[in-house]
């Protein structure tokens, strides 16, 4: 049985797993392909390799203090100064075997040891949240005092209303969905709709660091796309909330804060209106609905779909036409 834990370069040039590791367990050891040479900041995905190549290009060889199989995990203790302990976890994803190599630090990062607060947001007894009818596996906000109602939303997946108008909304994304909508261009349209609201945000159920572990699209393309989206729509932040639970908690408190802000602005206007001789500030211009913009576009010769979001240039043309009409 091999005594050392060995890391080498994968000789397969087109493989997305550029490293090989040999685990000193069994007569010939266990050979795995690995995405990284060590789980420094994240868990490392591994896949079984047929055999250890005879002319392997060794990257690192470390003496093994112990290597023990415990159920679905292999515990490793290596003779190294830092992070000597690691673990290989054998599991199944969609019916296929998947192996993840982790240290205590990366495991804790994947499942942050935090407790979300139970205090109600902004002093509210109960928050009424609108959930878009197209939202699959919608959040239930089970840990908060929330009442949800399904309704078609023009922008976002979750929203709150004040005086019959949506005042805050959140678009929920997994990392895979964020990448898909960003590379296809759909994210820009979604951000344009969100930017028309007083308060809006996009919340991602993952860590920003995971962007740089993507293998089906260049991480730099995604990072640049996120940065460009923020520059184009600065009023719609993109928040990475690590886990589904934390994303849900952040959304709950953001929507409650947006509702409180809208109520405060409304109260200030009401108090000013009661003061004699006090000029009332002009209210912000009402934002046209997507249906109104769609009707205007058709009347003016623009090709627009019957359903769904409109291209940003349609909204720009609508606003310019009405600005010119107001000034003439």
PLY file of the C-alpha trace (Angstrom):
ply
format ascii 1.0
element vertex 328
property float x
property float y
property float z
element edge 327
property int vertex1
property int vertex2
end_header
0.00 0.00 0.00
1.38 3.49 -0.83
2.47 5.40 2.27
2.47 8.92 0.88
-0.32 11.22 -0.20
0.69 12.33 -3.71
-0.52 15.21 -5.89
0.35 15.24 -9.61
-0.72 16.95 -12.79
-3.41 15.24 -14.83
-1.84 14.16 -18.16
-5.21 14.51 -19.95
-4.89 17.90 -21.71
-8.63 18.55 -22.18
-9.77 17.59 -18.69
-11.48 20.20 -16.50
-9.85 18.49 -13.50
-6.16 19.35 -13.93
-4.76 17.44 -10.93
-4.48 13.85 -9.76
-4.35 12.79 -6.12
-3.46 9.36 -4.78
-4.99 8.51 -1.42
-3.02 5.84 0.51
-5.98 3.52 1.14
-6.18 -0.08 -0.09
-3.50 -2.12 -1.84
-2.95 0.31 -4.71
-4.35 3.49 -3.22
-7.34 5.45 -4.50
-6.67 7.64 -7.56
-8.84 10.69 -8.13
-8.93 13.58 -10.56
-9.23 16.91 -8.73
-10.12 20.46 -9.67
-7.52 22.01 -7.33
-4.29 20.82 -5.72
-5.61 21.54 -2.20
-8.94 22.75 -0.66
-7.68 26.19 0.37
-10.83 28.34 0.15
-13.52 25.98 -1.13
-14.34 22.31 -1.31
-12.56 20.62 -4.22
-14.59 18.46 -6.58
-12.99 15.10 -7.39
-13.74 12.23 -9.76
-12.37 8.71 -9.91
-9.47 8.12 -12.28
-8.75 4.72 -13.86
-5.15 4.44 -12.67
-2.07 6.33 -11.55
0.13 7.15 -14.58
3.63 5.67 -14.52
5.24 8.97 -15.60
3.13 11.27 -13.42
4.42 14.83 -12.99
4.52 15.10 -9.19
3.43 18.42 -7.68
3.62 17.46 -4.00
4.33 14.34 -1.95
3.36 14.34 1.74
3.89 11.63 4.32
0.65 10.26 5.76
0.11 10.01 9.51
-3.24 8.26 9.17
-5.82 7.47 6.50
-9.09 5.96 7.69
-12.36 5.14 6.00
-15.39 6.11 8.13
-18.63 5.35 6.33
-19.00 7.76 3.41
-15.86 9.71 4.34
-12.10 9.18 4.25
-10.24 11.04 7.02
-6.69 12.11 6.19
-4.02 13.33 8.58
-0.88 14.39 6.72
2.57 15.36 7.90
2.36 19.05 7.05
2.61 22.22 9.08
-0.79 23.76 8.34
-4.19 22.21 7.72
-2.82 18.71 8.17
-6.33 17.29 8.49
-8.65 16.94 5.51
-11.51 14.72 4.45
-12.84 13.17 1.26
-16.64 12.89 1.29
-18.25 10.39 -1.08
-21.81 11.26 -2.06
-24.21 11.14 -5.02
-25.52 14.06 -7.05
-28.39 13.34 -9.46
-27.70 9.64 -9.26
-23.97 9.91 -10.01
-21.08 9.56 -7.62
-19.48 12.82 -6.54
-16.46 13.23 -4.27
-15.60 16.43 -2.42
-12.26 17.10 -0.74
-12.52 19.51 2.17
-10.77 20.84 5.24
-12.44 22.04 8.43
-12.20 25.63 7.19
-13.79 25.02 3.78
-16.56 22.93 5.34
-17.37 25.78 7.72
-17.39 28.29 4.84
-19.80 26.11 2.89
-22.20 25.98 5.86
-21.54 29.14 7.89
-22.18 28.58 11.58
-24.58 31.47 12.07
-28.02 31.84 13.55
-30.37 34.22 11.84
-32.03 36.67 14.25
-35.65 36.20 15.27
-36.29 39.91 15.94
-38.93 41.36 13.64
-37.73 43.75 10.97
-38.43 47.48 11.37
-40.77 46.80 14.29
-43.38 45.16 12.05
-45.85 42.70 13.53
-46.28 40.96 10.19
-44.88 41.66 6.73
-47.07 41.00 3.69
-44.82 39.84 0.84
-45.98 39.38 -2.74
-44.48 36.33 -4.49
-44.36 36.16 -8.27
-46.60 33.38 -9.64
-43.73 32.12 -11.83
-41.37 31.61 -8.87
-40.46 27.93 -8.54
-39.83 26.51 -5.05
-40.64 29.86 -3.51
-39.28 30.88 -0.13
-41.72 30.38 2.72
-40.06 32.76 5.24
-40.83 30.17 7.92
-38.53 31.82 10.49
-40.11 35.27 10.12
-43.53 36.82 10.72
-44.54 36.90 7.05
-47.76 36.46 5.09
-47.17 35.63 1.41
-49.51 36.15 -1.53
-49.00 34.85 -5.07
-49.35 37.53 -7.74
-47.84 38.33 -11.17
-44.98 40.79 -10.63
-43.60 43.08 -13.31
-40.19 43.13 -11.64
-38.55 40.82 -9.12
-39.66 37.59 -7.45
-40.61 39.06 -4.04
-42.09 42.49 -3.38
-44.00 44.68 -0.91
-46.67 47.31 -1.56
-47.58 50.64 0.02
-50.82 52.41 -0.88
-51.39 49.89 -3.67
-48.01 50.41 -5.38
-44.93 48.18 -5.30
-42.23 50.06 -3.39
-39.53 47.38 -3.01
-38.68 44.16 -4.84
-35.99 41.50 -4.83
-34.94 39.25 -7.71
-33.71 35.91 -6.39
-30.94 34.02 -8.21
-28.91 30.88 -7.80
-25.36 31.23 -9.11
-26.22 29.08 -12.14
-29.26 31.24 -12.91
-27.23 34.43 -12.49
-24.61 33.17 -14.95
-27.26 32.02 -17.44
-29.22 35.29 -17.45
-26.05 37.38 -17.49
-24.47 35.62 -20.47
-27.77 35.54 -22.41
-28.45 39.24 -21.80
-31.72 38.65 -19.89
-30.28 40.03 -16.66
-30.01 43.51 -18.17
-33.75 43.58 -18.90
-34.56 42.36 -15.39
-32.35 45.08 -13.87
-34.02 47.72 -16.04
-37.43 46.74 -14.64
-36.07 46.68 -11.07
-34.43 50.09 -11.49
-37.85 51.63 -12.12
-38.87 50.83 -8.52
-38.02 52.99 -5.47
-36.06 50.12 -3.85
-34.82 46.94 -5.55
-32.01 44.42 -5.37
-30.79 41.07 -6.71
-29.82 38.45 -4.11
-27.70 35.43 -5.04
-27.82 32.21 -3.00
-24.05 31.71 -3.06
-20.69 33.29 -2.29
-18.99 35.67 -4.70
-15.85 33.50 -4.52
-17.77 30.71 -6.28
-17.78 32.84 -9.45
-14.08 32.06 -9.80
-14.59 28.29 -9.62
-16.84 28.13 -12.69
-15.66 25.76 -15.40
-18.29 26.07 -18.15
-17.80 29.80 -18.60
-14.78 31.99 -18.01
-14.95 33.44 -14.47
-13.65 36.80 -15.74
-16.62 37.08 -18.12
-19.05 36.63 -15.23
-17.14 38.98 -12.90
-17.01 41.67 -15.60
-20.70 41.20 -16.35
-21.64 41.69 -12.69
-19.46 44.80 -12.46
-20.91 46.27 -15.68
-24.45 45.60 -14.47
-23.74 47.44 -11.22
-22.25 50.39 -13.10
-25.25 50.57 -15.45
-27.87 50.12 -12.71
-26.27 51.49 -9.51
-29.60 51.63 -7.66
-30.03 47.84 -7.91
-27.30 46.13 -5.84
-26.33 42.51 -6.44
-25.96 40.83 -3.04
-24.18 37.48 -2.51
-25.74 35.89 0.57
-23.85 32.56 0.79
-26.84 30.27 1.43
-30.55 30.03 0.69
-31.40 30.74 4.33
-29.24 33.85 4.54
-30.56 35.10 1.19
-34.10 34.70 2.52
-33.22 36.55 5.73
-31.59 39.41 3.82
-34.61 39.70 1.51
-37.04 39.81 4.43
-35.20 42.68 6.10
-34.60 44.58 2.85
-38.29 44.47 1.91
-39.29 45.54 5.42
-36.84 48.46 5.27
-38.14 49.49 1.85
-41.72 49.44 3.13
-40.77 51.49 6.22
-39.00 54.05 4.03
-42.04 54.38 1.77
-44.33 54.80 4.77
-42.05 57.47 6.25
-41.95 59.44 2.99
-45.74 59.24 2.78
-46.08 60.45 6.39
-43.81 63.44 5.77
-45.92 64.49 2.79
-49.11 64.16 4.82
-47.73 66.33 7.65
-46.51 69.00 5.22
-49.92 69.12 3.58
-51.49 70.01 6.95
-49.22 73.07 7.46
-50.77 76.28 6.03
-48.60 78.08 3.52
-46.09 75.23 3.27
-45.31 74.36 -0.37
-45.77 70.68 -0.94
-42.82 69.07 -2.73
-43.60 67.68 -6.13
-44.15 63.93 -6.04
-41.90 61.82 -8.23
-43.21 61.13 -11.70
-45.30 57.98 -11.85
-43.48 55.11 -13.45
-45.26 53.71 -16.48
-46.15 50.04 -16.35
-44.77 47.54 -18.82
-48.23 47.27 -20.39
-48.34 51.04 -21.01
-44.86 51.06 -22.52
-45.76 48.04 -24.69
-48.90 49.77 -26.01
-46.96 52.97 -26.77
-44.22 50.99 -28.57
-46.72 49.25 -30.83
-48.45 52.54 -31.65
-45.07 53.97 -32.66
-43.90 51.09 -34.85
-41.64 49.18 -32.43
-41.65 45.37 -32.56
-42.31 44.09 -29.03
-43.38 40.67 -27.73
-46.88 40.03 -26.41
-45.55 38.96 -23.01
-42.44 39.33 -20.89
-39.99 42.13 -20.31
-39.18 44.77 -22.88
-35.76 45.69 -24.20
-34.09 48.60 -22.34
-34.00 50.69 -25.52
-37.82 50.57 -25.67
-38.03 52.07 -22.18
-35.44 54.72 -23.14
-37.39 55.67 -26.27
-40.62 55.90 -24.24
-39.03 58.18 -21.64
-37.46 60.46 -24.27
-40.74 60.78 -26.16
-42.62 61.77 -23.01
-39.86 64.16 -21.88
-40.08 65.93 -25.26
-43.87 66.02 -25.00
-43.71 67.55 -21.51
-41.23 70.26 -22.55
-43.12 71.31 -25.70
0 1
1 2
2 3
3 4
4 5
5 6
6 7
7 8
8 9
9 10
10 11
11 12
12 13
13 14
14 15
15 16
16 17
17 18
18 19
19 20
20 21
21 22
22 23
23 24
24 25
25 26
26 27
27 28
28 29
29 30
30 31
31 32
32 33
33 34
34 35
35 36
36 37
37 38
38 39
39 40
40 41
41 42
42 43
43 44
44 45
45 46
46 47
47 48
48 49
49 50
50 51
51 52
52 53
53 54
54 55
55 56
56 57
57 58
58 59
59 60
60 61
61 62
62 63
63 64
64 65
65 66
66 67
67 68
68 69
69 70
70 71
71 72
72 73
73 74
74 75
75 76
76 77
77 78
78 79
79 80
80 81
81 82
82 83
83 84
84 85
85 86
86 87
87 88
88 89
89 90
90 91
91 92
92 93
93 94
94 95
95 96
96 97
97 98
98 99
99 100
100 101
101 102
102 103
103 104
104 105
105 106
106 107
107 108
108 109
109 110
110 111
111 112
112 113
113 114
114 115
115 116
116 117
117 118
118 119
119 120
120 121
121 122
122 123
123 124
124 125
125 126
126 127
127 128
128 129
129 130
130 131
131 132
132 133
133 134
134 135
135 136
136 137
137 138
138 139
139 140
140 141
141 142
142 143
143 144
144 145
145 146
146 147
147 148
148 149
149 150
150 151
151 152
152 153
153 154
154 155
155 156
156 157
157 158
158 159
159 160
160 161
161 162
162 163
163 164
164 165
165 166
166 167
167 168
168 169
169 170
170 171
171 172
172 173
173 174
174 175
175 176
176 177
177 178
178 179
179 180
180 181
181 182
182 183
183 184
184 185
185 186
186 187
187 188
188 189
189 190
190 191
191 192
192 193
193 194
194 195
195 196
196 197
197 198
198 199
199 200
200 201
201 202
202 203
203 204
204 205
205 206
206 207
207 208
208 209
209 210
210 211
211 212
212 213
213 214
214 215
215 216
216 217
217 218
218 219
219 220
220 221
221 222
222 223
223 224
224 225
225 226
226 227
227 228
228 229
229 230
230 231
231 232
232 233
233 234
234 235
235 236
236 237
237 238
238 239
239 240
240 241
241 242
242 243
243 244
244 245
245 246
246 247
247 248
248 249
249 250
250 251
251 252
252 253
253 254
254 255
255 256
256 257
257 258
258 259
259 260
260 261
261 262
262 263
263 264
264 265
265 266
266 267
267 268
268 269
269 270
270 271
271 272
272 273
273 274
274 275
275 276
276 277
277 278
278 279
279 280
280 281
281 282
282 283
283 284
284 285
285 286
286 287
287 288
288 289
289 290
290 291
291 292
292 293
293 294
294 295
295 296
296 297
297 298
298 299
299 300
300 301
301 302
302 303
303 304
304 305
305 306
306 307
307 308
308 309
309 310
310 311
311 312
312 313
313 314
314 315
315 316
316 317
317 318
318 319
319 320
320 321
321 322
322 323
323 324
324 325
325 326
326 327
